[in-house]
Amino acid sequence: MRILAAFDSFKSAIDQVQVVDAVSRGLMNGYGEGVDVDRCPLADGGEGSSLLLKQQGGVEQPLRVADAYGQARQAHWVLWRNIALVESAQGSPYLPPHQRPLADPKGTTSRGTGQLIAAALDDSRVEEVWVGLGGTGSIDGGIGLLDALGYQFFDGKERRLPATIDAWRHVRRVKAALLSKPVVGLADVLVPLLGENGAMARFGPQKGLASQDIKNVEDSLAAFAHVVAPGAAVIPGAGAAGGMGFALHAAGARLESGAAWWAGWSDLDKRVAKADFVVTGEGRLDEQSLLGKVVSAVLESAQRHDKRVAVLAGQIPQDLEPFYRRGMWIALPIGSGAATLAEALAATEMRLEATAATLGRMLKAVSER
C-alpha cells in the first residue's frame, strides 16, 4: 500500500518535516511490511513556509527589523535560486499574550515585514519575491508594510501622517511607490479585509482587540482601504496577516492561496493520484481549516482523484460534517488524557506517531478483508 503523508506544521510544536517523519514511522510500525509512505511536507503561507525552500538549498539572509510591536528583532528572508521568500511571521510575528510588550493591539505594525520585502527587492540576485501571509501579530492593515516600501500618507491638509492604525481615518491621499520586481502574496486564509470574516472580526481578538472595539476599528480600516485601493478589500486573501494581503495587492502584488501554491510546488496532485490512501492534518481542525489551509488543499486533491483521506489533529470539532462533505473519511485526535497545553505541545511528535500507528493497523485490517 502506498500512503501519502501530506502535512503542514503543528503550530508551536513541530515543523512539517518532523510531522511527516513521525506519521511515516507510525504508519510503518502499525501497518508492517508492504507499506510505502510518501513524505510530503507542505505549507499554507504562514510561519514555516521557508523550510520548504531551505530543504532545496535556500539560504537565510539575516536582517534586523521591527517586530509587530516596534521592537528590534533579528529576522531573515530566504534566497532560493533567483527567488526571495519573505515570511510575514518573521517580520511581524504573533506573540502570545504574556509576551506582548503593549496592551493595546492598535499599536501593532507590519513594518518589519515591509523591511524584509524591501531588502529582498533591493538584492540584485532576486528576480521575484514570494511573501507568506500568516502567523502575524499585526492588525494594522499593512500600513506599516507600505510605509517600509516607500508609501507616504497625507491628511486633508496635505500633512504627512505616521504609518499607524490611528492614522487610518485621517488618510485622504496616498503617494504610492511601485514595486520594482514581481511580488506574489501567499495567503494562509482566503478571507476578505472587512466584514464578519475579515481581518478585524476574525483575527483581531486573537491579537488582543476587544470585541467592543472591532466595529470602530473596522470603520477606520474601511476608510483607509477606500483611499488606498478602492474595491480591493473584498479580494480573497486581502484579510490575511492582519490585512497585509490587502496592502500587497494595493502595491501591485498578486494574491494566491498559500496552500494551493505550495501544493503545486510540491506536485501534490500527482502524488495524490499515485497514492492508495492519503493522510493529512493540523494542530487544530476548525472552520479555518477549509478556508485555504493545507487540509483543504489535500481534501480537494483527494476528491479529484477519488482517494480516501484520514485527518490527524490535536483538536477536533464536534461537528465534522463540513469535512465529510469535502471527502474526509475519518478524523483521529492525537491527544489522550488530561494535559496542560505545554504538555500537549511537548508530546505532539510522540502522539502523532502513536495515532499514525493506530491508523496503520486499521488500514492493514481493511486491506486484508
C-alpha positions in Angstrom: 0.0 0.0 0.0 1.2 3.5 -0.9 0.2 6.2 1.6 0.8 9.9 1.1 1.5 11.8 4.3 0.9 15.5 3.4 1.1 17.9 6.3 1.8 21.5 7.4 3.5 22.1 10.7 1.7 21.6 14.0 1.9 25.2 15.2 4.1 25.9 18.2 5.0 22.2 18.4 6.9 20.6 15.5 7.6 21.6 11.9 6.1 19.9 8.8 9.2 17.8 8.2 9.1 16.4 11.8 5.3 15.9 11.3 5.6 13.8 8.2 8.5 11.8 9.6 6.6 11.0 12.8 3.5 10.0 10.8 5.6 7.9 8.5 7.2 6.0 11.4 3.8 5.4 12.9 2.3 4.1 9.7 5.1 1.7 9.0 5.1 0.4 12.6 1.3 -0.1 12.6 0.9 -1.5 9.0 4.1 -3.5 8.9 5.6 -4.9 5.7 4.0 -3.8 2.4 3.5 -0.1 3.1 5.3 2.7 1.3 5.0 6.2 2.8 5.4 9.2 0.5 6.5 12.1 2.8 5.1 15.4 1.6 5.8 18.4 3.9 3.6 21.4 2.9 2.8 25.0 4.0 -0.1 27.4 3.8 1.8 30.7 3.6 2.1 31.1 7.4 5.2 30.6 9.5 7.5 27.7 8.4 6.9 28.1 4.7 10.6 28.9 4.2 11.6 25.5 5.5 10.4 24.0 2.1 12.8 26.2 0.2 15.7 25.7 2.7 15.3 21.9 2.2 16.0 22.6 -1.5 19.1 24.7 -0.9 17.5 28.1 0.1 19.8 30.2 2.3 18.7 32.6 5.1 19.5 36.3 4.6 19.6 37.9 8.0 18.2 41.4 8.7 17.4 43.4 11.8 13.8 44.7 11.6 11.0 46.0 13.8 8.7 43.3 15.2 4.9 43.6 15.4 5.3 45.9 18.5 8.0 48.0 17.0 10.8 46.4 19.0 14.0 45.4 17.2 14.4 41.8 16.3 16.7 39.6 14.2 14.8 38.2 11.3 15.6 36.8 7.8 14.3 36.2 4.4 15.3 33.2 2.2 17.1 33.2 -1.1 16.4 30.2 -3.3 17.8 30.4 -6.8 16.5 33.8 -8.0 13.5 33.7 -5.7 13.2 35.5 -2.4 10.8 34.2 0.2 9.7 36.5 3.0 7.6 35.2 5.8 5.4 37.9 7.3 5.6 35.9 10.6 9.4 36.7 10.6 8.9 40.4 10.3 5.7 40.8 12.4 5.4 37.6 14.4 2.5 36.6 16.5 3.2 36.7 20.2 1.2 35.0 22.9 -0.5 37.5 25.4 2.1 37.1 28.1 4.9 38.1 25.7 3.2 41.2 24.3 5.0 44.4 25.3 2.0 46.6 24.5 -1.5 46.2 26.0 -3.1 48.0 23.0 -3.2 45.9 19.8 -3.8 49.2 17.9 -0.1 49.8 18.5 1.0 46.9 16.3 2.8 47.3 13.0 3.6 45.3 9.8 6.7 47.5 9.2 9.1 44.6 9.9 7.6 42.5 7.1 7.9 45.5 4.8 11.5 45.9 5.7 12.2 42.3 4.7 10.4 42.7 1.4 12.3 45.9 0.7 15.6 44.2 1.3 14.7 41.3 -0.9 13.6 43.7 -3.7 16.9 45.6 -3.4 19.0 42.4 -3.8 20.4 42.0 -7.3 20.2 38.2 -7.1 16.4 38.4 -6.7 14.1 38.4 -9.7 10.8 37.6 -7.9 9.6 37.8 -4.3 7.1 35.5 -2.6 5.6 36.7 0.6 4.0 34.2 3.0 1.0 35.8 4.7 0.1 34.3 8.1 1.1 33.8 11.7 1.5 37.5 12.4 0.8 39.7 15.4 -0.1 42.9 13.5 -3.6 44.2 12.7 -2.5 47.4 11.0 -4.0 46.7 7.6 -0.5 46.7 6.1 0.1 50.4 6.5 3.5 49.8 8.1 4.4 47.4 5.3 3.5 50.0 2.7 5.5 52.7 4.6 8.6 50.5 4.5 8.1 50.1 0.8 8.2 53.8 0.3 4.5 54.8 0.5 3.5 58.1 2.0 0.2 59.1 3.6 -1.4 62.6 3.9 -4.4 64.1 5.5 -6.8 66.6 4.0 -4.4 69.5 4.7 -1.5 67.7 3.0 0.2 66.9 6.2 2.3 63.7 6.3 0.8 61.1 8.6 2.6 58.4 10.5 2.1 54.8 9.3 -0.1 53.7 12.3 -3.6 52.4 12.9 -4.6 55.8 14.5 -3.8 57.5 11.1 -6.2 55.3 9.1 -9.3 57.5 9.3 -7.3 60.7 8.5 -5.7 59.5 5.3 -7.0 61.4 2.3 -4.2 61.0 -0.2 -1.5 58.4 -0.8 1.8 58.7 -2.6 2.5 55.2 -3.9 5.8 53.5 -4.6 5.8 51.0 -7.4 7.2 47.5 -6.8 10.5 47.1 -8.7 10.0 43.3 -9.2 7.1 40.8 -9.4 5.7 40.0 -5.9 3.3 37.2 -5.0 1.4 37.2 -1.7 0.7 33.7 -0.4 -2.3 33.9 1.9 -2.8 31.3 4.6 -6.5 32.1 4.7 -8.7 33.3 1.8 -10.7 35.9 3.8 -11.5 39.5 2.8 -10.2 42.6 4.6 -13.6 43.6 6.0 -16.8 42.1 7.3 -17.6 39.2 9.7 -15.0 37.0 8.0 -12.5 39.9 7.7 -9.2 40.7 9.4 -10.6 42.5 12.4 -13.5 40.3 13.2 -11.7 37.0 12.7 -8.2 37.8 13.9 -8.4 41.0 16.0 -9.5 39.2 19.2 -6.6 36.7 18.8 -4.2 39.6 18.9 -5.8 41.4 21.8 -8.5 43.6 20.1 -11.5 43.9 22.4 -14.8 42.8 20.9 -16.4 46.2 21.6 -13.7 47.9 19.6 -14.0 45.8 16.4 -16.6 48.0 14.7 -14.9 51.3 15.3 -11.5 49.9 14.2 -13.0 48.3 11.1 -14.8 51.5 10.2 -11.4 53.3 10.3 -9.9 50.5 8.3 -12.6 50.7 5.7 -12.0 54.4 5.2 -8.3 53.8 4.8 -8.8 51.0 2.3 -11.1 53.1 0.2 -8.4 55.7 -0.2 -5.5 53.3 -0.8 -7.2 50.8 -3.1 -11.0 51.1 -3.7 -12.6 47.7 -4.2 -9.6 45.7 -3.2 -10.9 44.9 0.3 -13.2 42.2 -1.0 -10.4 40.1 -2.7 -9.9 36.7 -1.1 -6.7 36.8 0.9 -6.9 40.6 1.5 -7.5 40.0 5.2 -4.6 37.6 5.6 -1.9 38.6 8.1 -3.9 41.4 9.7 -4.6 43.0 6.3 -1.1 42.7 4.8 -2.7 40.8 1.9 -4.7 44.0 1.1 -1.6 46.1 1.3 0.5 43.9 -1.0 -2.3 43.8 -3.6 -2.6 47.6 -3.4 1.1 47.8 -4.1 0.7 45.7 -7.2 1.4 42.2 -5.9 -0.6 39.1 -7.0 -2.5 37.3 -4.2 -2.7 33.5 -4.2 -3.8 30.8 -1.8 -0.6 29.8 0.0 -1.7 26.2 0.5 -2.6 25.8 -3.2 0.7 27.4 -4.2 2.9 25.1 -2.1 0.7 22.1 -3.2 1.6 22.9 -6.8 5.2 23.5 -6.0 5.3 20.1 -4.3 3.4 18.2 -7.1 0.7 17.3 -4.5 -1.9 16.4 -7.2 0.4 13.9 -8.9 1.4 12.4 -5.6 -2.2 12.0 -4.5 -3.0 10.3 -7.8 -0.3 7.7 -7.2 -1.3 7.0 -3.6 -3.7 4.4 -2.4 -4.6 6.4 0.7 -3.9 9.9 2.0 -3.3 11.2 5.5 -3.1 14.9 6.5 -3.9 17.1 9.5 -3.0 20.0 11.7 -2.9 21.1 15.3 -6.5 22.3 15.5 -9.2 21.3 13.0 -11.8 24.0 12.7 -13.7 26.2 10.2 -10.5 27.9 9.2 -9.1 24.6 8.0 -11.4 24.8 5.0 -10.6 28.4 4.2 -7.4 27.8 2.2 -5.4 25.8 4.7 -3.3 22.7 3.8 -6.1 20.3 5.0 -8.4 22.0 2.5 -5.9 21.7 -0.4 -5.3 18.0 0.4 -9.0 17.2 0.6 -9.7 18.9 -2.7 -6.9 17.0 -4.5 -8.1 13.7 -3.0 -11.7 14.3 -4.1 -10.5 14.9 -7.7 -8.7 11.5 -7.6 -11.3 9.6 -5.5 -8.9 8.9 -2.7 -9.8 8.3 0.9 -8.3 10.8 3.5 -7.7 10.4 7.2 -7.1 13.6 9.2 -5.0 13.6 12.4 -5.3 16.7 14.6 -4.6 17.8 18.1 -8.2 19.2 18.5 -11.2 18.0 16.5 -14.6 19.8 16.4 -17.8 18.1 17.4 -19.4 18.8 14.0 -17.3 17.1 11.3 -20.0 17.2 8.6 -18.3 20.0 6.6 -15.2 17.9 6.4 -17.1 14.7 5.4 -18.7 16.7 2.6 -15.2 17.6 1.4 -14.2 14.0 1.2 -12.7 13.2 4.6 -13.0 9.5 5.5 -12.1 9.7 9.2 -10.7 12.1 11.8 -8.5 10.9 14.6 -7.4 13.0 17.6 -3.8 12.7 18.6 -4.4 13.7 22.2 -5.4 11.3 25.0 -5.9 12.1 28.7 -5.8 15.4 30.5 -2.7 17.6 29.9 -1.7 21.2 30.0 -1.2 23.0 26.7 2.6 22.9 27.3 2.5 19.2 28.0 0.3 18.5 24.9 2.7 20.5 22.7 5.7 18.7 24.0 4.1 15.4 23.4 2.9 16.2 19.8 5.5 14.2 18.0 5.1 11.1 20.1 1.3 11.3 20.0 1.3 11.8 16.2 3.4 8.7 15.8 1.2 6.6 18.1 -2.0 7.7 16.3 -0.5 7.1 12.9 0.4 3.6 14.1 -3.3 3.0 15.0 -4.3 4.2 11.6 -1.8 1.9 10.0 -3.3 -1.1 11.9 -6.8 0.0 10.7 -5.6 0.2 7.1 -3.9 -3.2 7.4 -7.0 -4.8 8.7 -9.1 -3.3 5.9 -6.7 -4.4 3.2 -6.7 -8.0 4.4 -10.5 -8.4 4.2 
